[in-house]
Amino acid sequence: MTALVDLVIVFLAVEAVLLYVLRRRFPDRYAVLLLGLVAGGFIVLALRSTLAGGAWYWIPVCLFLSLAAHLADLGIRWRRHQRVDQ
């Protein structure tokens, strides 16, 4: 099962590289896409740590970092929404 999670991590890494390469085509969406990728990546790392029997503290650390990325994403979207409404 960890091999499947490792494959997902590889796909996330490839997606991150492609996002970096294409960042000039979508400069206004780059941060939101990157934060979503980071948040998902930390959730997958928490799953990987659980399945591999890693130290217990890695799970809450990964989940907290995922939450932080989600909140940053929401903050960016909220500010954009506020600018559109004004």
Stockholm file with secondary structure:
# STOCKHOLM 1.0

chainA/1-86         MTALVDLVIVFLAVEAVLLYVLRRRFPDRYAVLLLGLVAGGFIVLALRSTLAGGAWYWIPVCLFLSLAAHLADLGIRWRRHQRVDQ
#=GR chainA/1-86 SS CHHHHHHHHHHHHHHHHHHHHTTTTSTTTHHHHHHHHHHHHHHHHHHHHHHHTCCTTHHHHHHHHHHHHHHHHHHHHHHHHHHHHC
#=GC SS_cons        CHHHHHHHHHHHHHHHHHHHHTTTTSTTTHHHHHHHHHHHHHHHHHHHHHHHTCCTTHHHHHHHHHHHHHHHHHHHHHHHHHHHHC
//
